[in-house]
Amino acid sequence: VSASPEPAPQELLELVSTQQDVIINVISSMLLELTMDDDLDPLSREGVPNKLVQKLVREAGGLECAMSIIKMLTSKERGIDIKLISDDKKLSGIKDLVTYLYRFVKQTIKDNITNCKHLYQFISTILSHLGKGLSTMPVLKEMFIEKIDLINRITKEQIERIVSLLDDIRDPRYIDFLLSICTCDSTA
């Protein structure tokens, strides 16, 4: 993804509008492989993680690929204002695609400390998408909950970012996240 030149915003919008169904079908198929469950809806399926598929995704560079696509689709430098993705109908295809990609990332790191540590390199991108309606909070929560190594890496600035969202959005998920990183294995 990073080796090819990034398309201009209009080209990107056209690409997403013409290829969105194909891309989402591929991501959906991968999502169904990442967990074992009877639920066939890739956006609600929460079954037991398939550790082998998680490992294969990591080794194939799937997390980097997903995050590279997310960064490309939400690049302010390329004229796509992340703040508008939730509200602008013209950008709804991008929002849907990013939501599926974040769901893919969440399921790839679910109960998998190795994948969580691997994803940590993208923490600033994930934090920048909080509060934009792109399903990033479940990714953050999955990345940190009960993972002391990663909890210890959280910076003051990262906490301040989440707390600042409470002033603007007042979403209980942010409080839930803050509570979940206050303990690990029932220890403060």
Z-matrix of the N, CA and C atoms (Angstrom, degrees):
N
C 1 1.443
C 2 1.519 1 110.63
N 3 1.333 2 118.40 1 -46.62
C 4 1.446 3 120.44 2 -175.86
C 5 1.526 4 112.22 3 -74.51
N 6 1.326 5 118.56 4 -17.45
C 7 1.456 6 121.05 5 -177.78
C 8 1.528 7 112.01 6 -77.44
N 9 1.327 8 117.93 7 -29.76
C 10 1.454 9 119.97 8 -179.32
C 11 1.525 10 110.20 9 -88.15
N 12 1.344 11 116.61 10 149.92
C 13 1.464 12 118.40 11 -179.78
C 14 1.522 13 110.92 12 -64.78
N 15 1.325 14 115.33 13 142.65
C 16 1.462 15 119.76 14 -178.67
C 17 1.520 16 109.64 15 -76.37
N 18 1.329 17 116.78 16 135.15
C 19 1.460 18 119.27 17 179.05
C 20 1.529 19 111.10 18 -69.82
N 21 1.326 20 115.36 19 154.43
C 22 1.460 21 120.80 20 175.82
C 23 1.519 22 108.48 21 -66.34
N 24 1.338 23 117.96 22 159.90
C 25 1.474 24 120.23 23 -176.86
C 26 1.527 25 113.95 24 -52.69
N 27 1.335 26 119.06 25 -43.75
C 28 1.464 27 120.20 26 -179.49
C 29 1.526 28 110.77 27 -66.13
N 30 1.325 29 117.09 28 -40.37
C 31 1.470 30 120.77 29 177.49
C 32 1.522 31 110.15 30 -63.90
N 33 1.323 32 116.34 31 -39.55
C 34 1.458 33 121.09 32 179.29
C 35 1.524 34 110.35 33 -64.16
N 36 1.324 35 117.05 34 -45.01
C 37 1.467 36 120.45 35 178.56
C 38 1.525 37 111.01 36 -60.34
N 39 1.327 38 116.89 37 -41.62
C 40 1.465 39 120.51 38 178.12
C 41 1.523 40 111.23 39 -66.15
N 42 1.323 41 116.20 40 -42.53
C 43 1.465 42 120.71 41 178.63
C 44 1.523 43 110.64 42 -60.94
N 45 1.322 44 116.61 43 -46.64
C 46 1.464 45 120.19 44 -179.92
C 47 1.523 46 109.93 45 -64.24
N 48 1.333 47 117.94 46 -42.95
C 49 1.470 48 118.98 47 -177.47
C 50 1.529 49 112.02 48 -66.53
N 51 1.334 50 118.04 49 -34.25
C 52 1.468 51 119.43 50 -178.79
C 53 1.520 52 113.40 51 -85.06
N 54 1.331 53 117.54 52 -28.31
C 55 1.461 54 120.68 53 -174.36
C 56 1.528 55 114.00 54 -111.32
N 57 1.326 56 117.50 55 0.20
C 58 1.458 57 120.99 56 -174.66
C 59 1.528 58 113.07 57 -55.25
N 60 1.325 59 117.47 58 -46.02
C 61 1.469 60 119.93 59 -177.72
C 62 1.526 61 111.50 60 -61.75
N 63 1.312 62 117.14 61 -42.38
C 64 1.465 63 121.28 62 -179.93
C 65 1.530 64 110.08 63 -64.58
N 66 1.328 65 115.63 64 -46.47
C 67 1.466 66 120.29 65 -178.18
C 68 1.525 67 110.65 66 -63.68
N 69 1.325 68 116.93 67 -45.39
C 70 1.468 69 120.22 68 -179.59
C 71 1.524 70 110.62 69 -65.57
N 72 1.323 71 118.26 70 -35.91
C 73 1.472 72 120.32 71 176.21
C 74 1.522 73 111.39 72 -62.60
N 75 1.336 74 117.19 73 -41.11
C 76 1.466 75 120.74 74 178.54
C 77 1.527 76 109.89 75 -65.38
N 78 1.338 77 117.00 76 -46.36
C 79 1.469 78 120.42 77 179.46
C 80 1.528 79 110.05 78 -62.82
N 81 1.322 80 116.99 79 -41.69
C 82 1.476 81 121.02 80 179.07
C 83 1.522 82 111.29 81 -60.14
N 84 1.325 83 116.82 82 -43.56
C 85 1.470 84 120.27 83 178.24
C 86 1.521 85 110.80 84 -61.11
N 87 1.325 86 115.69 85 -42.55
C 88 1.467 87 119.45 86 178.63
C 89 1.524 88 110.92 87 -65.75
N 90 1.328 89 116.42 88 -39.04
C 91 1.468 90 120.06 89 178.37
C 92 1.525 91 111.15 90 -60.71
N 93 1.308 92 116.78 91 -40.43
C 94 1.469 93 120.16 92 179.63
C 95 1.520 94 111.79 93 -67.09
N 96 1.315 95 117.63 94 -28.01
C 97 1.462 96 121.30 95 178.36
C 98 1.528 97 112.28 96 -79.00
N 99 1.326 98 117.31 97 -23.06
C 100 1.465 99 120.58 98 -175.94
C 101 1.522 100 113.71 99 -75.07
N 102 1.330 101 117.33 100 -18.60
C 103 1.462 102 120.12 101 178.58
C 104 1.524 103 109.89 102 -135.98
N 105 1.329 104 114.47 103 158.54
C 106 1.456 105 120.72 104 176.94
C 107 1.525 106 107.51 105 -109.67
N 108 1.340 107 115.64 106 114.97
C 109 1.456 108 121.30 107 -175.56
C 110 1.523 109 108.26 108 -165.27
N 111 1.329 110 116.51 109 162.81
C 112 1.461 111 121.34 110 177.33
C 113 1.522 112 111.93 111 -85.04
N 114 1.324 113 117.61 112 -19.79
C 115 1.461 114 122.18 113 -179.72
C 116 1.533 115 108.92 114 -69.02
N 117 1.318 116 116.55 115 122.65
C 118 1.459 117 121.15 116 -178.05
C 119 1.528 118 113.28 117 -96.65
N 120 1.329 119 117.02 118 4.11
C 121 1.464 120 120.91 119 176.68
C 122 1.527 121 108.03 120 -88.02
N 123 1.332 122 117.95 121 112.68
C 124 1.473 123 120.00 122 -175.10
C 125 1.524 124 114.13 123 -63.44
N 126 1.346 125 117.53 124 -21.20
C 127 1.461 126 119.48 125 -179.26
C 128 1.524 127 113.57 126 -88.26
N 129 1.336 128 117.16 127 -10.92
C 130 1.466 129 118.75 128 178.12
C 131 1.532 130 112.79 129 -119.83
N 132 1.282 131 118.03 130 -11.32
C 133 1.470 132 122.78 131 -178.27
C 134 1.524 133 110.26 132 -62.34
N 135 1.313 134 116.92 133 127.28
C 136 1.468 135 121.94 134 -176.97
C 137 1.514 136 112.92 135 -131.30
N 138 1.284 137 119.00 136 23.49
C 139 1.459 138 121.99 137 -174.45
C 140 1.520 139 114.96 138 -61.57
N 141 1.307 140 113.89 139 -172.62
C 142 1.462 141 122.36 140 179.40
C 143 1.527 142 108.19 141 -67.16
N 144 1.337 143 116.77 142 132.50
C 145 1.465 144 119.09 143 -179.27
C 146 1.526 145 111.96 144 -63.40
N 147 1.306 146 115.44 145 142.94
C 148 1.454 147 122.57 146 173.90
C 149 1.530 148 106.11 147 -91.62
N 150 1.323 149 116.32 148 97.21
C 151 1.467 150 122.21 149 -173.64
C 152 1.528 151 112.98 150 -59.28
N 153 1.318 152 116.94 151 -36.66
C 154 1.455 153 119.75 152 179.69
C 155 1.527 154 110.94 153 -64.39
N 156 1.328 155 117.02 154 -45.73
C 157 1.465 156 120.41 155 179.76
C 158 1.526 157 110.04 156 -65.67
N 159 1.347 158 117.34 157 -39.80
C 160 1.467 159 120.08 158 176.55
C 161 1.534 160 110.76 159 -58.29
N 162 1.321 161 115.87 160 -43.29
C 163 1.467 162 120.58 161 179.95
C 164 1.530 163 110.45 162 -65.09
N 165 1.323 164 116.70 163 -43.64
C 166 1.465 165 120.72 164 179.52
C 167 1.527 166 111.85 165 -62.98
N 168 1.330 167 116.31 166 -39.93
C 169 1.468 168 120.24 167 177.61
C 170 1.527 169 109.79 168 -62.10
N 171 1.326 170 116.32 169 -45.17
C 172 1.470 171 120.12 170 179.43
C 173 1.523 172 110.99 171 -62.16
N 174 1.327 173 116.23 172 -48.75
C 175 1.464 174 120.35 173 -177.12
C 176 1.527 175 112.82 174 -66.30
N 177 1.327 176 116.92 175 -27.72
C 178 1.463 177 120.86 176 178.78
C 179 1.532 178 111.90 177 -85.52
N 180 1.334 179 116.71 178 0.11
C 181 1.462 180 119.95 179 -179.81
C 182 1.511 181 113.45 180 79.60
N 183 1.322 182 117.14 181 23.15
C 184 1.463 183 121.89 182 -177.67
C 185 1.520 184 114.16 183 -63.22
N 186 1.341 185 116.65 184 -38.64
C 187 1.466 186 118.98 185 178.50
C 188 1.523 187 110.60 186 -65.86
N 189 1.327 188 117.10 187 -44.68
C 190 1.465 189 120.73 188 178.99
C 191 1.524 190 110.54 189 -63.21
N 192 1.316 191 116.43 190 -40.94
C 193 1.461 192 120.56 191 -179.98
C 194 1.531 193 110.28 192 -63.43
N 195 1.332 194 116.89 193 -48.25
C 196 1.462 195 120.64 194 -179.76
C 197 1.525 196 110.96 195 -60.56
N 198 1.325 197 116.87 196 -44.87
C 199 1.461 198 119.59 197 -179.07
C 200 1.536 199 111.47 198 -69.43
N 201 1.317 200 117.86 199 -33.51
C 202 1.471 201 120.74 200 176.19
C 203 1.527 202 110.94 201 -64.54
N 204 1.320 203 115.97 202 -41.30
C 205 1.467 204 119.87 203 178.25
C 206 1.525 205 109.73 204 -66.42
N 207 1.332 206 117.00 205 -43.14
C 208 1.462 207 120.36 206 177.75
C 209 1.528 208 110.04 207 -58.70
N 210 1.323 209 116.66 208 -46.84
C 211 1.465 210 120.12 209 179.88
C 212 1.527 211 111.08 210 -62.08
N 213 1.326 212 117.05 211 -40.60
C 214 1.457 213 120.50 212 179.35
C 215 1.533 214 110.84 213 -64.62
N 216 1.334 215 116.62 214 -42.46
C 217 1.462 216 120.72 215 -177.40
C 218 1.523 217 113.38 216 -72.01
N 219 1.325 218 117.13 217 -18.51
C 220 1.470 219 120.12 218 -175.46
C 221 1.519 220 112.33 219 -119.80
N 222 1.303 221 116.95 220 23.08
C 223 1.452 222 122.10 221 -174.90
C 224 1.523 223 112.05 222 -76.64
N 225 1.318 224 116.41 223 115.04
C 226 1.462 225 121.51 224 176.74
C 227 1.529 226 110.17 225 -63.27
N 228 1.328 227 116.67 226 -35.63
C 229 1.461 228 121.09 227 -179.83
C 230 1.524 229 111.62 228 -61.79
N 231 1.316 230 116.72 229 -24.71
C 232 1.459 231 120.81 230 -177.88
C 233 1.518 232 111.79 231 -94.85
N 234 1.333 233 116.94 232 8.42
C 235 1.451 234 120.58 233 175.19
C 236 1.510 235 115.20 234 89.46
N 237 1.322 236 117.86 235 8.60
C 238 1.463 237 120.53 236 177.91
C 239 1.524 238 107.30 237 -104.88
N 240 1.303 239 115.97 238 107.97
C 241 1.460 240 120.84 239 -177.49
C 242 1.527 241 109.09 240 -82.35
N 243 1.318 242 115.74 241 113.86
C 244 1.469 243 121.66 242 -177.91
C 245 1.524 244 111.65 243 -55.53
N 246 1.325 245 116.26 244 -31.01
C 247 1.467 246 120.28 245 -179.99
C 248 1.524 247 111.51 246 -64.68
N 249 1.323 248 117.26 247 -27.19
C 250 1.461 249 121.19 248 -177.36
C 251 1.522 250 113.64 249 -87.95
N 252 1.323 251 117.40 250 -16.46
C 253 1.465 252 119.95 251 -174.59
C 254 1.528 253 111.20 252 -57.61
N 255 1.324 254 117.96 253 -38.06
C 256 1.461 255 120.38 254 -178.40
C 257 1.524 256 112.25 255 -71.01
N 258 1.335 257 117.55 256 -30.37
C 259 1.456 258 120.88 257 -171.78
C 260 1.520 259 114.99 258 -101.94
N 261 1.311 260 118.42 259 -29.65
C 262 1.455 261 122.81 260 -173.18
C 263 1.527 262 110.23 261 -85.52
N 264 1.329 263 116.64 262 116.36
C 265 1.470 264 121.31 263 -178.55
C 266 1.531 265 111.44 264 -59.75
N 267 1.316 266 116.54 265 -31.57
C 268 1.454 267 121.75 266 -179.75
C 269 1.531 268 110.74 267 -64.86
N 270 1.337 269 116.80 268 -24.83
C 271 1.460 270 121.78 269 -178.81
C 272 1.532 271 112.60 270 -101.09
N 273 1.327 272 117.72 271 7.77
C 274 1.472 273 120.15 272 -176.47
C 275 1.528 274 112.02 273 -62.50
N 276 1.318 275 117.81 274 -32.17
C 277 1.466 276 120.31 275 177.19
C 278 1.513 277 111.82 276 -63.46
N 279 1.322 278 115.88 277 -39.22
C 280 1.466 279 120.54 278 177.46
C 281 1.521 280 109.62 279 -66.01
N 282 1.326 281 116.62 280 -43.95
C 283 1.466 282 119.90 281 179.24
C 284 1.529 283 110.63 282 -60.07
N 285 1.319 284 117.48 283 -45.42
C 286 1.465 285 120.79 284 179.69
C 287 1.523 286 111.15 285 -61.02
N 288 1.309 287 116.12 286 -44.74
C 289 1.463 288 120.75 287 -178.99
C 290 1.523 289 111.18 288 -63.90
N 291 1.320 290 117.23 289 -44.10
C 292 1.469 291 120.91 290 179.07
C 293 1.528 292 110.22 291 -65.00
N 294 1.322 293 117.22 292 -39.07
C 295 1.468 294 120.78 293 178.07
C 296 1.531 295 110.59 294 -61.19
N 297 1.318 296 117.33 295 -44.41
C 298 1.473 297 120.94 296 177.03
C 299 1.527 298 110.91 297 -63.14
N 300 1.320 299 116.22 298 -41.33
C 301 1.467 300 119.48 299 -179.88
C 302 1.528 301 111.16 300 -65.24
N 303 1.331 302 117.75 301 -40.88
C 304 1.464 303 119.27 302 177.16
C 305 1.531 304 110.52 303 -66.48
N 306 1.303 305 117.76 304 -34.62
C 307 1.468 306 120.25 305 175.69
C 308 1.532 307 110.37 306 -64.37
N 309 1.333 308 115.83 307 -40.87
C 310 1.461 309 121.30 308 176.06
C 311 1.530 310 110.21 309 -60.27
N 312 1.314 311 117.25 310 -45.04
C 313 1.465 312 121.96 311 178.86
C 314 1.521 313 109.81 312 -61.43
N 315 1.332 314 117.23 313 -45.67
C 316 1.469 315 120.95 314 -179.44
C 317 1.525 316 111.13 315 -58.98
N 318 1.324 317 116.55 316 -45.76
C 319 1.458 318 119.54 317 -177.90
C 320 1.534 319 111.42 318 -71.32
N 321 1.317 320 117.20 319 -26.93
C 322 1.460 321 120.42 320 178.12
C 323 1.525 322 111.51 321 -71.56
N 324 1.337 323 117.42 322 -30.27
C 325 1.467 324 120.26 323 -178.85
C 326 1.523 325 112.83 324 -98.19
N 327 1.317 326 118.15 325 -5.17
C 328 1.461 327 121.98 326 -175.40
C 329 1.528 328 111.49 327 -56.03
N 330 1.336 329 115.92 328 120.21
C 331 1.471 330 123.13 329 178.93
C 332 1.533 331 112.68 330 54.36
N 333 1.325 332 117.00 331 31.09
C 334 1.455 333 120.89 332 -176.70
C 335 1.533 334 108.87 333 -132.51
N 336 1.315 335 117.03 334 95.41
C 337 1.458 336 122.55 335 -175.54
C 338 1.530 337 111.80 336 -61.04
N 339 1.320 338 117.36 337 -37.68
C 340 1.469 339 120.23 338 179.75
C 341 1.530 340 110.62 339 -61.39
N 342 1.328 341 116.59 340 -46.03
C 343 1.456 342 120.11 341 179.44
C 344 1.529 343 111.22 342 -68.35
N 345 1.331 344 116.69 343 -35.07
C 346 1.469 345 119.92 344 177.15
C 347 1.526 346 110.68 345 -62.33
N 348 1.320 347 116.12 346 -45.32
C 349 1.469 348 119.74 347 178.48
C 350 1.521 349 110.73 348 -63.87
N 351 1.308 350 115.95 349 -36.62
C 352 1.459 351 121.12 350 178.95
C 353 1.535 352 110.76 351 -65.63
N 354 1.323 353 116.90 352 -38.53
C 355 1.455 354 121.85 353 -178.91
C 356 1.531 355 112.39 354 -73.85
N 357 1.316 356 117.13 355 -22.52
C 358 1.466 357 121.20 356 -175.07
C 359 1.530 358 113.00 357 -53.84
N 360 1.310 359 117.54 358 -28.07
C 361 1.471 360 120.22 359 -179.92
C 362 1.531 361 111.98 360 -61.73
N 363 1.336 362 117.66 361 -16.66
C 364 1.462 363 122.27 362 -179.53
C 365 1.529 364 112.78 363 -103.71
N 366 1.320 365 117.15 364 15.51
C 367 1.460 366 120.74 365 -174.58
C 368 1.527 367 112.36 366 -57.71
N 369 1.317 368 118.73 367 -38.84
C 370 1.468 369 119.74 368 -177.75
C 371 1.532 370 110.96 369 -66.54
N 372 1.310 371 117.52 370 -37.40
C 373 1.472 372 120.24 371 176.70
C 374 1.521 373 110.20 372 -64.98
N 375 1.320 374 116.63 373 -46.01
C 376 1.465 375 120.51 374 -179.00
C 377 1.525 376 110.07 375 -62.04
N 378 1.330 377 117.20 376 -45.23
C 379 1.467 378 120.48 377 178.79
C 380 1.523 379 111.84 378 -62.22
N 381 1.329 380 117.14 379 -35.31
C 382 1.464 381 119.53 380 -179.53
C 383 1.527 382 111.99 381 -68.45
N 384 1.322 383 117.63 382 -17.83
C 385 1.462 384 121.14 383 -179.78
C 386 1.530 385 113.35 384 -96.34
N 387 1.315 386 116.99 385 -2.82
C 388 1.460 387 119.37 386 177.79
C 389 1.522 388 110.19 387 -61.28
N 390 1.313 389 115.96 388 139.91
C 391 1.451 390 121.21 389 177.27
C 392 1.519 391 114.26 390 79.20
N 393 1.312 392 117.71 391 8.54
C 394 1.466 393 121.38 392 -178.40
C 395 1.529 394 112.27 393 -105.33
N 396 1.330 395 117.55 394 5.60
C 397 1.459 396 120.88 395 179.24
C 398 1.514 397 114.42 396 74.25
N 399 1.332 398 116.70 397 29.52
C 400 1.465 399 120.83 398 -176.73
C 401 1.527 400 113.47 399 -109.88
N 402 1.322 401 117.98 400 12.57
C 403 1.470 402 123.41 401 177.58
C 404 1.523 403 113.06 402 64.20
N 405 1.323 404 116.28 403 42.44
C 406 1.464 405 119.98 404 179.39
C 407 1.525 406 112.97 405 -87.45
N 408 1.329 407 118.20 406 -28.27
C 409 1.468 408 119.62 407 -177.75
C 410 1.529 409 111.95 408 -60.79
N 411 1.340 410 120.25 409 -42.19
C 412 1.470 411 118.68 410 176.81
C 413 1.534 412 112.67 411 -59.67
N 414 1.329 413 117.23 412 -33.16
C 415 1.464 414 120.86 413 177.61
C 416 1.526 415 109.61 414 -66.05
N 417 1.324 416 116.28 415 -47.98
C 418 1.469 417 119.84 416 179.56
C 419 1.515 418 111.47 417 -60.66
N 420 1.313 419 115.88 418 -45.56
C 421 1.462 420 119.18 419 -178.88
C 422 1.528 421 110.70 420 -61.82
N 423 1.322 422 116.64 421 -44.83
C 424 1.468 423 120.34 422 179.03
C 425 1.527 424 111.09 423 -63.44
N 426 1.317 425 116.32 424 -35.34
C 427 1.460 426 120.24 425 -178.00
C 428 1.530 427 111.48 426 -66.94
N 429 1.313 428 117.63 427 -36.97
C 430 1.459 429 120.16 428 -171.21
C 431 1.522 430 115.84 429 -104.30
N 432 1.307 431 118.88 430 -27.41
C 433 1.467 432 119.86 431 -171.19
C 434 1.527 433 111.31 432 -60.48
N 435 1.331 434 114.38 433 124.35
C 436 1.464 435 123.31 434 178.41
C 437 1.533 436 113.50 435 61.97
N 438 1.325 437 116.73 436 26.84
C 439 1.474 438 120.34 437 179.01
C 440 1.523 439 108.46 438 -123.35
N 441 1.309 440 116.23 439 86.51
C 442 1.461 441 123.02 440 -172.22
C 443 1.524 442 112.76 441 -58.08
N 444 1.334 443 117.97 442 -36.75
C 445 1.471 444 120.38 443 179.08
C 446 1.525 445 111.11 444 -59.13
N 447 1.311 446 116.44 445 -41.39
C 448 1.466 447 120.03 446 -179.25
C 449 1.522 448 111.57 447 -80.09
N 450 1.309 449 117.21 448 -36.22
C 451 1.472 450 119.71 449 177.16
C 452 1.522 451 109.51 450 -58.45
N 453 1.318 452 117.09 451 -39.87
C 454 1.465 453 120.60 452 179.92
C 455 1.527 454 113.04 453 -68.15
N 456 1.322 455 118.29 454 -15.92
C 457 1.471 456 121.92 455 178.04
C 458 1.528 457 112.94 456 -86.73
N 459 1.319 458 116.93 457 -13.75
C 460 1.462 459 119.86 458 -177.67
C 461 1.523 460 109.22 459 -62.26
N 462 1.324 461 115.24 460 132.42
C 463 1.461 462 120.48 461 -179.06
C 464 1.527 463 111.19 462 -96.26
N 465 1.294 464 114.26 463 162.83
C 466 1.466 465 120.55 464 176.90
C 467 1.532 466 110.35 465 -58.53
N 468 1.332 467 116.73 466 -40.57
C 469 1.462 468 121.42 467 -179.49
C 470 1.532 469 111.42 468 -63.41
N 471 1.329 470 116.66 469 -37.66
C 472 1.463 471 119.77 470 178.95
C 473 1.527 472 110.96 471 -66.37
N 474 1.312 473 116.41 472 -41.11
C 475 1.472 474 120.33 473 176.74
C 476 1.520 475 109.63 474 -64.98
N 477 1.330 476 116.78 475 -43.62
C 478 1.468 477 120.58 476 179.22
C 479 1.522 478 111.24 477 -60.44
N 480 1.315 479 117.78 478 -35.65
C 481 1.470 480 121.32 479 177.89
C 482 1.522 481 110.36 480 -61.63
N 483 1.315 482 117.01 481 -45.03
C 484 1.459 483 120.77 482 -179.28
C 485 1.519 484 110.85 483 -69.23
N 486 1.322 485 116.89 484 -41.23
C 487 1.465 486 120.55 485 178.54
C 488 1.525 487 110.12 486 -63.71
N 489 1.329 488 117.93 487 -38.91
C 490 1.468 489 120.38 488 179.23
C 491 1.528 490 111.36 489 -62.85
N 492 1.327 491 116.61 490 -31.15
C 493 1.459 492 119.83 491 177.38
C 494 1.525 493 111.60 492 -66.51
N 495 1.322 494 116.45 493 -30.12
C 496 1.464 495 119.85 494 177.61
C 497 1.527 496 111.10 495 -62.69
N 498 1.332 497 116.78 496 -33.71
C 499 1.461 498 119.98 497 177.05
C 500 1.520 499 111.54 498 -67.48
N 501 1.333 500 116.59 499 -38.23
C 502 1.460 501 121.09 500 -175.32
C 503 1.522 502 113.30 501 -85.69
N 504 1.321 503 116.55 502 -43.96
C 505 1.460 504 120.73 503 -168.63
C 506 1.534 505 113.17 504 -108.17
N 507 1.316 506 116.99 505 -32.70
C 508 1.468 507 122.44 506 -178.74
C 509 1.528 508 112.78 507 56.28
N 510 1.301 509 115.94 508 45.21
C 511 1.454 510 122.06 509 179.59
C 512 1.523 511 109.03 510 -91.15
N 513 1.331 512 118.73 511 125.83
C 514 1.474 513 120.94 512 -178.85
C 515 1.532 514 113.53 513 -61.82
N 516 1.321 515 117.86 514 -18.79
C 517 1.466 516 120.04 515 178.24
C 518 1.523 517 111.33 516 -63.18
N 519 1.325 518 117.32 517 -31.28
C 520 1.461 519 120.34 518 179.21
C 521 1.527 520 110.33 519 -69.60
N 522 1.316 521 116.41 520 -40.05
C 523 1.471 522 120.22 521 176.41
C 524 1.525 523 109.37 522 -65.53
N 525 1.324 524 116.37 523 -43.01
C 526 1.461 525 120.93 524 178.33
C 527 1.527 526 110.71 525 -58.71
N 528 1.337 527 116.81 526 -42.71
C 529 1.466 528 120.31 527 178.18
C 530 1.524 529 110.56 528 -63.03
N 531 1.324 530 117.01 529 -47.05
C 532 1.463 531 120.43 530 -179.37
C 533 1.537 532 111.01 531 -60.73
N 534 1.322 533 116.18 532 -39.90
C 535 1.465 534 119.65 533 176.28
C 536 1.529 535 111.34 534 -64.59
N 537 1.328 536 116.63 535 -38.92
C 538 1.470 537 119.91 536 -176.29
C 539 1.516 538 112.29 537 -69.01
N 540 1.325 539 118.77 538 -24.64
C 541 1.472 540 119.70 539 179.62
C 542 1.522 541 112.00 540 -93.84
N 543 1.333 542 116.78 541 0.79
C 544 1.471 543 120.11 542 178.45
C 545 1.524 544 112.25 543 -82.47
N 546 1.320 545 117.19 544 -16.84
C 547 1.459 546 120.88 545 179.23
C 548 1.526 547 109.48 546 -135.67
N 549 1.296 548 114.33 547 154.94
C 550 1.465 549 121.00 548 174.48
C 551 1.520 550 106.38 549 -146.74
N 552 1.314 551 116.69 550 125.84
C 553 1.465 552 121.94 551 -175.45
C 554 1.533 553 110.51 552 53.64
N 555 1.318 554 115.82 553 43.04
C 556 1.468 555 124.63 554 179.06
C 557 1.529 556 113.52 555 61.30
N 558 1.314 557 117.55 556 20.45
C 559 1.470 558 122.17 557 177.60
C 560 1.522 559 108.45 558 -116.29
N 561 1.334 560 116.01 559 135.63
C 562 1.467 561 119.88 560 179.86
C 563 1.513 562 110.54 561 -65.12
